[in-house]
Amino acid sequence: MKTQTSSMGRAVACVCLGLLLGAAGCAGSEPDASTPPEWGELPQEVIVANGLSTNGLSTNGLSTNGLSTNGLSTNGLSTNGLAATSFTAWFNGNASVSYSDMVMKYVVACALPAGQTRVWTNPTTGVTYTWPGRLGLATAWAQGAAATVAEQQRLSACLAAHVNKLGVSVPISVRGRDSTGAAIPVTSSEAADYPEKEACFFGNLFTGGGIYVGSDRTLKKDESTTRGCALSAKGAGEDTGCAPLQHVGTCASVCTRDATHSFWERCAINGVSYQALTTQLRPQDIYSCGDGVCQATESCGTGKTYDSCAFDCSTCGTRSRD
């Protein structure tokens, strides 16, 4: 399942304020006579771009305003006029509607499978938004049922996996299990293009149980990546600047793999076991000091490490990268 999806319906009320502000619930979508037919079978790659910045998961909406403080609603996308009113107030009440649109993009992409969408028209502006599904990690919840613990955990892990410390869009390959319990399909081409192990994500944002990330490989001293929340040289408990994501060290220290050893299936912390998601990267998205390009993650200096990279970023005062 790739990023392209077909339209399946039109939202009759809100899409998911409960997911963001702990409201009473949200509206689902119902078939519409004008809905175009599905586009047919889609490629099975699960490759998604993770442009959700740490602002999106901390101070501006998905943390203090929705995730950490208020938690997520488990009531599902039920038709509810009050929820519709509340969703409109939330959507128009953020710093910008572009931010609200971005949040919904990731929420729906994680919850619904490819081939389904949520469509909502802002009654204040008349603008219609379409949010395609991708991964299908909480399909029952998306249809109006109360979120199961498994759905809560999968959706939480997915949102965390899409955080990017610098707000940069980087393709990632997501591995794990979908809402049916089946392994997310990975084609041979996806496996070949995304061989670099990155991280494991787990937790439960619905219950305020925390959200966690572990590294699946160790960066060399000359290496860096814009995926700094996931791939970090810091150990467990160290602040990576990605709150509310908490870095737990290595995935191997807290997680167990699936039977085929293809991904980290469950991770446990503080006595609680969580369903997890695993991510992998393309080689070109891990940068090395000495490749001749001063990346956003590299700093000027006199050495050969990413934070003092003379070859790529020259000396400080000429091509400084803070």
C-alpha positions as CSV (number, residue, x, y, z in Angstrom):
1,M,0.0,0.0,0.0
2,K,1.6,3.2,-1.2
3,T,0.7,6.8,-0.6
4,Q,-1.9,7.1,-3.4
5,T,-5.4,6.2,-2.3
6,S,-8.9,6.4,-3.8
7,S,-11.8,8.3,-2.3
8,M,-14.2,6.1,-0.3
9,G,-16.7,8.6,1.2
10,R,-17.5,12.0,2.6
11,A,-17.4,12.9,6.3
12,V,-20.8,13.8,7.6
13,A,-19.6,15.5,10.7
14,C,-16.1,15.8,12.3
15,V,-13.2,13.5,11.5
16,C,-11.5,13.2,14.9
17,L,-11.4,16.0,17.4
18,G,-11.6,13.2,20.1
19,L,-8.3,12.0,18.8
20,L,-6.8,15.4,19.5
21,L,-8.6,17.0,22.4
22,G,-10.2,14.1,24.2
23,A,-13.7,15.1,23.1
24,A,-16.7,12.9,23.1
25,G,-16.1,11.4,19.7
26,C,-16.0,12.1,16.0
27,A,-17.9,11.5,12.9
28,G,-17.1,8.8,10.3
29,S,-17.7,9.0,6.6
30,E,-20.6,7.6,4.6
31,P,-20.7,6.6,1.0
32,D,-21.7,9.3,-1.4
33,A,-23.4,8.9,-4.8
34,S,-20.7,11.0,-6.4
35,T,-17.8,9.1,-4.9
36,P,-15.6,7.8,-7.7
37,P,-14.8,4.1,-7.9
38,E,-11.6,2.8,-6.3
39,W,-8.5,3.0,-8.4
40,G,-7.9,-0.7,-8.1
41,E,-5.0,-2.7,-6.7
42,L,-2.2,-0.6,-5.3
43,P,1.5,-1.4,-4.8
44,Q,2.2,-2.9,-1.4
45,E,5.1,-0.6,-0.4
46,V,4.5,1.1,2.9
47,I,6.7,4.1,2.3
48,V,5.6,7.3,3.9
49,A,7.1,10.8,4.3
50,N,7.6,12.0,7.9
51,G,7.3,15.7,7.9
52,L,5.5,16.1,11.2
53,S,7.9,18.3,13.2
54,T,8.5,18.0,16.9
55,N,6.2,21.1,17.2
56,G,3.4,18.8,16.0
57,L,4.1,16.4,18.7
58,S,4.9,18.7,21.6
59,T,3.7,22.3,22.0
60,N,1.3,23.2,19.2
61,G,-1.4,20.5,19.2
62,L,-0.4,16.9,19.5
63,S,1.1,17.1,22.9
64,T,0.2,19.8,25.5
65,N,-3.0,20.6,23.6
66,G,-4.0,17.1,22.7
67,L,-1.7,14.2,23.5
68,S,0.1,14.6,26.8
69,T,-2.4,16.7,28.7
70,N,-5.8,15.7,27.5
71,G,-5.1,12.3,25.9
72,L,-7.0,10.7,23.0
73,S,-10.6,9.8,22.8
74,T,-11.4,6.1,22.5
75,N,-14.9,6.7,21.3
76,G,-14.2,6.3,17.6
77,L,-15.5,8.3,14.7
78,S,-19.1,8.2,15.6
79,T,-21.7,10.6,14.2
80,N,-22.1,13.3,16.8
81,G,-23.3,16.8,16.2
82,L,-21.5,18.1,19.3
83,A,-18.3,16.5,18.1
84,A,-18.7,18.2,14.7
85,T,-19.0,21.6,16.4
86,S,-16.0,20.8,18.6
87,F,-13.9,19.6,15.7
88,T,-14.6,22.8,13.8
89,A,-13.6,24.9,16.8
90,W,-10.4,22.9,17.2
91,F,-9.6,23.0,13.5
92,N,-10.1,26.8,13.2
93,G,-8.6,27.5,16.6
94,N,-5.0,26.4,16.1
95,A,-2.2,28.8,15.0
96,S,-3.2,28.1,11.4
97,V,-5.5,25.8,9.5
98,S,-2.4,24.5,7.7
99,Y,-1.2,23.1,11.0
100,S,-4.6,21.5,11.7
101,D,-4.6,20.0,8.2
102,M,-1.1,18.6,8.8
103,V,-2.2,16.9,12.0
104,M,-5.2,15.3,10.4
105,K,-3.1,14.1,7.5
106,Y,-1.0,12.0,9.8
107,V,-3.9,10.8,12.0
108,V,-5.9,9.5,9.1
109,A,-2.9,8.1,7.2
110,C,-2.1,6.0,10.3
111,A,-5.6,4.9,11.1
112,L,-7.1,4.1,7.7
113,P,-5.8,1.7,5.0
114,A,-4.9,2.8,1.5
115,G,-8.0,3.1,-0.6
116,Q,-10.0,4.9,2.1
117,T,-10.2,8.6,2.9
118,R,-11.9,11.1,5.2
119,V,-13.3,14.2,3.6
120,W,-14.4,17.2,5.6
121,T,-15.7,20.6,4.6
122,N,-14.9,23.4,7.0
123,P,-18.3,25.1,7.6
124,T,-16.5,28.4,8.4
125,T,-14.5,28.7,5.2
126,G,-16.2,26.3,2.9
127,V,-12.8,24.7,2.1
128,T,-12.9,20.9,1.7
129,Y,-10.0,18.8,3.0
130,T,-9.3,15.2,1.9
131,W,-7.1,13.0,4.1
132,P,-6.1,9.6,2.6
133,G,-5.4,6.5,4.6
134,R,-2.2,4.6,4.2
135,L,-1.4,2.0,6.9
136,G,-4.7,0.8,8.3
137,L,-3.7,0.6,12.0
138,A,-7.0,1.5,13.6
139,T,-9.8,0.6,11.1
140,A,-12.5,-0.3,13.6
141,W,-11.9,2.9,15.5
142,A,-12.0,4.8,12.2
143,Q,-15.4,3.3,11.5
144,G,-16.9,4.4,14.8
145,A,-16.0,1.7,17.3
146,A,-14.3,2.4,20.6
147,A,-10.5,2.1,20.1
148,T,-9.1,-1.2,21.4
149,V,-5.9,-1.1,23.4
150,A,-4.1,-2.6,20.3
151,E,-5.4,0.2,18.1
152,Q,-4.4,2.8,20.6
153,Q,-0.9,1.5,20.8
154,R,-0.5,1.1,17.0
155,L,-1.8,4.6,16.3
156,S,0.4,6.1,19.0
157,A,3.4,4.4,17.6
158,C,2.6,5.5,14.1
159,L,2.2,9.2,15.0
160,A,5.5,9.0,16.9
161,A,7.3,7.4,13.9
162,H,6.3,10.4,11.8
163,V,7.9,13.0,13.9
164,N,10.9,14.7,12.4
165,K,13.1,16.8,14.6
166,L,13.8,19.4,11.9
167,G,10.4,19.2,10.2
168,V,12.0,17.7,7.1
169,S,10.1,15.2,5.0
170,V,12.1,11.9,4.8
171,P,10.7,8.7,3.3
172,I,10.5,5.9,5.8
173,S,9.6,2.2,5.5
174,V,7.2,1.2,8.3
175,R,7.2,-2.4,9.5
176,G,4.8,-4.1,12.0
177,R,1.3,-5.4,12.1
178,D,-1.9,-3.7,10.9
179,S,-5.4,-3.7,12.5
180,T,-6.0,-7.3,11.3
181,G,-2.9,-8.6,13.0
182,A,-1.2,-9.3,9.7
183,A,2.3,-8.1,9.0
184,I,2.4,-4.9,6.9
185,P,3.5,-6.1,3.4
186,V,7.0,-5.3,2.3
187,T,7.9,-5.8,-1.4
188,S,11.4,-6.9,-2.5
189,S,12.0,-3.4,-4.0
190,E,11.1,-1.7,-0.7
191,A,13.4,-4.0,1.2
192,A,16.2,-3.3,-1.2
193,D,15.6,0.5,-1.2
194,Y,15.3,0.8,2.6
195,P,17.9,-1.4,4.1
196,E,19.1,0.9,6.9
197,K,17.7,-0.1,10.3
198,E,16.4,3.0,12.2
199,A,14.2,2.7,15.3
200,C,11.3,1.2,17.2
201,F,8.3,3.2,18.4
202,F,5.8,2.3,21.0
203,G,3.5,3.7,23.8
204,N,-0.1,4.8,24.3
205,L,-1.1,8.5,23.8
206,F,-4.7,7.7,24.4
207,T,-4.2,6.9,28.1
208,G,-1.3,9.2,28.7
209,G,0.9,6.2,29.2
210,G,3.8,7.9,27.4
211,I,5.4,7.6,24.0
212,Y,8.8,6.0,23.4
213,V,11.5,5.4,20.8
214,G,14.5,3.2,20.7
215,S,17.5,3.1,18.2
216,D,17.9,0.1,16.0
217,R,21.4,0.9,15.1
218,T,24.3,3.1,16.3
219,L,25.5,6.1,14.4
220,K,29.2,6.5,13.8
221,K,30.8,9.7,14.9
222,D,30.8,11.1,11.4
223,E,27.2,10.2,10.7
224,S,24.0,12.2,11.3
225,T,20.4,12.3,10.1
226,T,17.4,14.6,10.2
227,R,15.7,11.7,11.9
228,G,17.4,12.7,15.2
229,C,14.5,11.7,17.4
230,A,14.9,8.1,16.4
231,L,18.6,7.6,15.6
232,S,20.5,9.1,18.5
233,A,23.9,8.6,19.9
234,K,22.5,9.4,23.4
235,G,21.6,6.6,25.8
236,A,18.4,5.7,27.6
237,G,16.9,8.6,29.5
238,E,18.9,11.3,27.7
239,D,17.1,14.3,26.3
240,T,17.1,14.3,22.5
241,G,15.0,17.5,22.3
242,C,12.0,15.6,21.0
243,A,9.5,15.7,23.9
244,P,7.2,14.1,24.5
245,L,9.1,11.3,22.8
246,Q,11.3,9.6,25.4
247,H,14.4,7.8,24.1
248,V,14.9,4.4,25.8
249,G,18.3,3.4,24.3
250,T,18.4,0.4,22.0
251,C,15.4,-1.5,20.7
252,A,17.1,-4.7,21.7
253,S,17.1,-3.7,25.3
254,V,13.3,-3.4,25.6
255,C,11.8,-5.2,22.6
256,T,11.2,-8.6,21.1
257,R,11.1,-9.4,17.4
258,D,8.3,-11.2,15.5
259,A,8.7,-14.8,14.6
260,T,10.4,-14.0,11.3
261,H,12.8,-11.5,12.9
262,S,11.5,-8.9,10.4
263,F,10.5,-6.2,12.9
264,W,10.2,-5.4,16.6
265,E,6.8,-6.7,17.5
266,R,6.4,-5.8,21.2
267,C,8.3,-3.5,23.5
268,A,8.0,-3.3,27.3
269,I,8.7,-0.5,29.7
270,N,7.7,0.2,33.3
271,G,6.0,-3.2,33.4
272,V,3.7,-2.5,30.4
273,S,4.0,-4.3,27.0
274,Y,3.1,-2.4,23.9
275,Q,2.6,-3.2,20.2
276,A,5.4,-1.5,18.3
277,L,6.3,-0.3,14.9
278,T,9.7,-0.5,13.3
279,T,11.2,1.9,10.7
280,Q,13.9,1.6,8.2
281,L,15.6,4.3,6.0
282,R,17.3,4.7,2.6
283,P,21.1,4.9,2.8
284,Q,21.2,8.4,1.4
285,D,19.2,9.7,4.4
286,I,22.1,9.0,6.7
287,Y,24.7,11.6,6.1
288,S,28.5,11.3,6.5
289,C,31.0,14.1,7.2
290,G,33.3,14.1,4.2
291,D,30.8,13.6,1.4
292,G,31.2,17.3,0.3
293,V,27.7,18.5,1.4
294,C,27.1,20.6,4.5
295,Q,23.9,19.0,5.7
296,A,21.4,20.7,8.1
297,T,22.6,18.2,10.8
298,E,26.3,19.0,10.4
299,S,28.3,21.8,11.9
300,C,31.4,23.7,10.9
301,G,34.7,22.9,12.7
302,T,38.1,21.5,12.2
303,G,37.4,17.7,12.6
304,K,35.8,14.8,10.8
305,T,32.8,14.3,13.0
306,Y,29.3,15.5,12.1
307,D,29.4,18.3,14.7
308,S,32.8,19.5,13.6
309,C,33.0,18.8,9.9
310,A,35.8,20.7,8.2
311,F,35.5,19.1,4.8
312,D,31.8,19.6,4.3
313,C,31.1,22.8,6.3
314,S,34.5,24.5,6.3
315,T,35.6,26.4,9.3
316,C,33.2,28.4,11.6
317,G,32.6,31.9,10.4
318,T,32.3,30.9,6.8
319,R,29.7,28.2,6.6
320,S,28.4,27.8,10.0
321,R,25.7,25.3,10.7
322,D,24.3,25.6,14.2
